[in-house]
Amino acid sequence: MREIETKTIITEYLDYLKAKDFPCIGAKATLSKQQIKCMVADNMACSKDDVTILKFLYAFTDDYRRSKNFYHSAAIIFTAPEFISEEVFDELMWQRLQALGDLDAKNYSYDKRVDVDPWSPKFSFSIKEEAFYIIGLHANSSRQARQFRYPVLVFNPHAQFEQLRKTARYEMMKKVIRKRDTKYSGSVNPMLEDFGKFSEVYQYSGRQYDDTWQCPLKINHATTENNSTP
């Protein structure tokens, strides 16, 4: 892909976050601090960019760990497929997360601060032994706040949320975001729950699951004690 096309797509994504009515003030704060890292990949259904994406996330993780500032996120923007259904996006999202997790398991074990079981209320997705909360965006999301022209996977360091929960800012921010989301989308996301009550896997894609849904993610990492990677 030409550099000019990549820059255009990234600019379009950042402008999407800048929109006055966009409800997530956390994303806006990250944007204002210029701490959103973006990568443009090809088709979300294809595995050819997985290694490049993982390297990008490794570099982002290193930068995040070195930073003394708050609010960081990494966005993987896929150029295709556009205008897919929620069901297809959901399927492709889990395919990419499974592939990235399997590649990461060859180098690192799981972040010991969270659970490896996707059904656990304390689960979070791990890359380079750093837990991440994932947010999926695509054009046909039933949540207006997640409607973007291209499919996107946003990786947010889980530790940031834990730090926020220790302050009065967390509850205040949560109330503001939910109020803004209700105004923007007409309701609060029915899949949204606080960490520690239900598994966060229900929140990743933005799709509303029924009681029969089974998370397809299989964690294949070694335990932290068995990790030999420096």
RODO-2510 file (C-alpha; in nm, 4 decimals, decimal comma):
residues 230
     n   res          X          Y          Z
     1     m     0,0000     0,0000     0,0000
     2     r     0,1262     0,3462    -0,0871
     3     e     0,2333     0,5704     0,2024
     4     i    -0,0121     0,8411     0,0998
     5     e    -0,3037     0,5953     0,1218
     6     t    -0,1928     0,4810     0,4665
     7     k    -0,1724     0,8398     0,5929
     8     t    -0,5171     0,9171     0,4515
     9     i    -0,6746     0,6189     0,6262
    10     i    -0,5072     0,7022     0,9588
    11     t    -0,6169     1,0653     0,9304
    12     e    -0,9726     0,9495     0,8638
    13     y    -0,9635     0,7362     1,1793
    14     l    -0,8263     1,0173     1,3955
    15     d    -1,0878     1,2566     1,2566
    16     y    -1,3529     1,0015     1,3506
    17     l    -1,2330     1,0184     1,7136
    18     k    -1,2215     1,3996     1,6988
    19     a    -1,5900     1,4287     1,6110
    20     k    -1,7659     1,6469     1,8671
    21     d    -2,0310     1,3883     1,9556
    22     f    -1,8019     1,0850     1,9695
    23     p    -1,8793     0,9540     2,3200
    24     c    -1,5524     0,8030     2,4455
    25     i    -1,3710     1,0790     2,6319
    26     g    -1,0893     0,8331     2,7083
    27     a    -1,0144     0,8005     2,3364
    28     k    -1,0328     1,1781     2,3015
    29     a    -0,7851     1,2219     2,5881
    30     t    -0,5490     0,9710     2,4257
    31     l    -0,5789     1,1559     2,0969
    32     s    -0,5132     1,4947     2,2555
    33     k    -0,1931     1,3575     2,4106
    34     q    -0,0899     1,2128     2,0712
    35     q    -0,0584     0,8678     2,2254
    36     i    -0,2608     0,6723     1,9709
    37     k    -0,0433     0,4517     1,7495
    38     c    -0,1983     0,3377     1,4213
    39     m    -0,1125     0,0673     1,1713
    40     v    -0,2901     0,0003     0,8421
    41     a    -0,3161    -0,3652     0,7376
    42     d    -0,4765    -0,5331     0,4375
    43     n    -0,7721    -0,7732     0,4483
    44     m    -0,8873    -0,8711     0,7982
    45     a    -0,9718    -1,2177     0,6672
    46     c    -0,6097    -1,2780     0,5626
    47     s    -0,3228    -1,3902     0,7855
    48     k    -0,0419    -1,2336     0,5800
    49     d    -0,0061    -0,9263     0,8050
    50     d    -0,0222    -1,1110     1,1381
    51     v     0,3537    -1,1060     1,2026
    52     t     0,3749    -0,7373     1,1103
    53     i     0,0811    -0,6576     1,3378
    54     l     0,2424    -0,8470     1,6243
    55     k     0,5708    -0,6582     1,5798
    56     f     0,3759    -0,3325     1,5777
    57     l     0,2036    -0,4299     1,9032
    58     y     0,5360    -0,5324     2,0574
    59     a     0,6822    -0,1912     1,9746
    60     f     0,3712    -0,0198     2,1096
    61     t     0,3955    -0,2220     2,4316
    62     d     0,7592    -0,1242     2,4778
    63     d     0,6753     0,2439     2,4246
    64     y     0,3805     0,2249     2,6634
    65     r     0,5904     0,0643     2,9367
    66     r     0,8579     0,3322     2,9043
    67     s     0,6109     0,6197     2,9106
    68     k     0,5322     0,8106     3,2279
    69     n     0,2150     0,9498     3,0716
    70     f    -0,1389     0,8165     3,0949
    71     y    -0,3736     0,7093     2,8123
    72     h    -0,2270     0,4953     2,5347
    73     s    -0,3907     0,2870     2,2633
    74     a    -0,2944     0,1061     1,9433
    75     a    -0,5303     0,0779     1,6455
    76     i    -0,5021    -0,1822     1,3693
    77     i    -0,7031    -0,0528     1,0726
    78     f    -0,7862    -0,3075     0,8014
    79     t    -0,8611    -0,1847     0,4490
    80     a    -1,0981    -0,4754     0,3826
    81     p    -1,3539    -0,6138     0,3910
    82     e    -1,5745    -0,3048     0,4028
    83     f    -1,9440    -0,3062     0,5007
    84     i    -1,9446    -0,6517     0,6564
    85     s    -2,2138    -0,7793     0,8899
    86     e    -2,1674    -0,7929     1,2669
    87     e    -2,1496    -1,1704     1,2497
    88     v    -1,8715    -1,1681     0,9899
    89     f    -1,6744    -0,8991     1,1738
    90     d    -1,7081    -1,0967     1,4958
    91     e    -1,5791    -1,4125     1,3256
    92     l    -1,2826    -1,2328     1,1671
    93     m    -1,1966    -1,0542     1,4909
    94     w    -1,1625    -1,3823     1,6796
    95     q    -0,9613    -1,5302     1,3922
    96     r    -0,7092    -1,2460     1,4091
    97     l    -0,6907    -1,2503     1,7888
    98     q    -0,6406    -1,6279     1,7846
    99     a    -0,3625    -1,5965     1,5286
   100     l    -0,1910    -1,3134     1,7159
   101     g    -0,2210    -1,5005     2,0440
   102     d    -0,0730    -1,8180     1,8942
   103     l     0,2220    -1,6243     1,7495
   104     d     0,2783    -1,4429     2,0770
   105     a     0,2736    -1,7745     2,2675
   106     k     0,5913    -1,8745     2,0814
   107     n     0,7748    -1,5822     2,2398
   108     y     0,6045    -1,4988     2,5678
   109     s     0,3769    -1,6405     2,8312
   110     y     0,0579    -1,4783     2,9545
   111     d     0,0281    -1,1641     3,1626
   112     k     0,0149    -1,3078     3,5154
   113     r    -0,2014    -1,0175     3,6369
   114     v    -0,5062    -1,1505     3,4475
   115     d    -0,6688    -1,4894     3,3916
   116     v    -0,6071    -1,6975     3,0778
   117     d    -0,9612    -1,8396     3,0735
   118     p    -1,1762    -1,6325     2,8323
   119     w    -1,4813    -1,7054     3,0470
   120     s    -1,3220    -1,5691     3,3620
   121     p    -1,4382    -1,2278     3,4883
   122     k    -1,0683    -1,1457     3,5230
   123     f    -0,9706    -1,2414     3,1681
   124     s    -0,7912    -0,9982     2,9387
   125     f    -0,6124    -1,0575     2,6074
   126     s    -0,2339    -1,0761     2,6439
   127     i     0,0464    -0,9686     2,4097
   128     k     0,4100    -0,9663     2,5248
   129     e     0,2870    -1,0389     2,8783
   130     e     0,0832    -0,7179     2,8729
   131     a    -0,2940    -0,7448     2,9092
   132     f    -0,5126    -0,5584     2,6616
   133     y    -0,8785    -0,4670     2,6418
   134     i    -0,9932    -0,4870     2,2775
   135     i    -1,2478    -0,2644     2,1055
   136     g    -1,3769    -0,3557     1,7590
   137     l    -1,5100    -0,1065     1,5042
   138     h    -1,6697    -0,1569     1,1640
   139     a    -1,9189     0,0123     0,9346
   140     n    -2,2219    -0,2007     1,0234
   141     s    -2,1840    -0,2163     1,4004
   142     s    -2,5163    -0,1982     1,5845
   143     r    -2,3448     0,0479     1,8179
   144     q    -2,3249     0,3861     1,6486
   145     a    -2,0143     0,4746     1,8503
   146     r    -1,8356     0,1802     1,6852
   147     q    -1,9302     0,2570     1,3264
   148     f    -1,6238     0,3340     1,1193
   149     r    -1,5672     0,2850     0,7468
   150     y    -1,2927     0,0249     0,7923
   151     p    -1,2684    -0,2690     1,0339
   152     v    -1,0509    -0,1703     1,3310
   153     l    -0,9125    -0,3490     1,6356
   154     v    -0,8101    -0,1120     1,9143
   155     f    -0,5717    -0,2427     2,1808
   156     n    -0,5922    -0,0622     2,5158
   157     p    -0,3471    -0,1559     2,7954
   158     h    -0,5529    -0,3131     3,0702
   159     a    -0,3289    -0,1691     3,3415
   160     q    -0,4564     0,1781     3,2522
   161     f    -0,8081     0,0783     3,3571
   162     e    -0,6755    -0,0680     3,6811
   163     q    -0,4937     0,2569     3,7542
   164     l    -0,8094     0,4549     3,6831
   165     r    -1,0175     0,2353     3,9134
   166     k    -0,7946     0,3382     4,2026
   167     t    -0,8931     0,7006     4,1544
   168     a    -1,2170     0,8971     4,1695
   169     r    -1,1760     0,9706     3,7982
   170     y    -1,2854     0,6220     3,6939
   171     e    -1,6462     0,6354     3,8142
   172     m    -1,6817     0,9904     3,6895
   173     m    -1,5401     0,9003     3,3459
   174     k    -1,7601     0,5905     3,3231
   175     k    -2,0740     0,7927     3,3968
   176     v    -1,9808     1,0603     3,1424
   177     i    -1,9056     0,8055     2,8688
   178     r    -2,2295     0,6149     2,9272
   179     k    -2,4301     0,9378     2,9280
   180     r    -2,2643     1,0503     2,6038
   181     d    -2,3108     0,7051     2,4475
   182     t    -2,6811     0,7062     2,5367
   183     k    -2,7180     1,0451     2,3684
   184     y    -2,5110     0,9345     2,0671
   185     s    -2,6404     0,5790     2,0192
   186     g    -2,9765     0,5880     2,1926
   187     s    -2,8768     0,3492     2,4710
   188     v    -2,5881     0,2153     2,6743
   189     n    -2,4154    -0,0859     2,5180
   190     p    -2,6053    -0,3893     2,6614
   191     m    -2,2810    -0,5915     2,6571
   192     l    -2,0983    -0,3353     2,8718
   193     e    -2,0106    -0,4603     3,2181
   194     d    -1,7491    -0,3625     3,4705
   195     f    -1,4297    -0,5715     3,4777
   196     g    -1,4541    -0,8391     3,7467
   197     k    -1,8276    -0,9084     3,7031
   198     f    -1,8359    -1,0808     3,3630
   199     s    -1,5706    -1,1674     3,1078
   200     e    -1,4718    -0,8739     2,8895
   201     v    -1,4845    -1,0955     2,5779
   202     y    -1,8534    -1,0007     2,5540
   203     q    -1,7498    -0,6400     2,4935
   204     y    -1,4771    -0,6748     2,2288
   205     s    -1,6701    -0,6780     1,9000
   206     g    -1,9707    -0,4666     1,9957
   207     r    -2,2075    -0,7423     1,8879
   208     q    -2,4911    -0,8363     2,1234
   209     y    -2,4550    -1,2072     2,2018
   210     d    -2,7315    -1,4371     2,3172
   211     d    -2,7119    -1,7006     2,5894
   212     t    -2,5936    -1,9705     2,3475
   213     w    -2,2784    -1,7872     2,2366
   214     q    -1,9453    -1,9591     2,2981
   215     c    -1,6215    -1,7615     2,2826
   216     p    -1,4014    -1,9344     2,0201
   217     l    -1,0712    -1,8042     2,1596
   218     k    -0,8282    -2,0727     2,2807
   219     i    -0,5305    -1,9582     2,4838
   220     n    -0,2158    -2,1597     2,4080
   221     h     0,0405    -1,9721     2,6158
   222     a     0,2711    -2,1369     2,8636
   223     t     0,2506    -2,0379     3,2281
   224     t     0,4569    -1,7436     3,3447
   225     e     0,6842    -1,9725     3,5448
   226     n     0,7751    -2,1650     3,2299
   227     n     0,8529    -1,8540     3,0295
   228     s     1,2172    -1,8511     2,9217
   229     t     1,1980    -1,5365     2,7091
   230     p     1,4105    -1,2544     2,8497
***
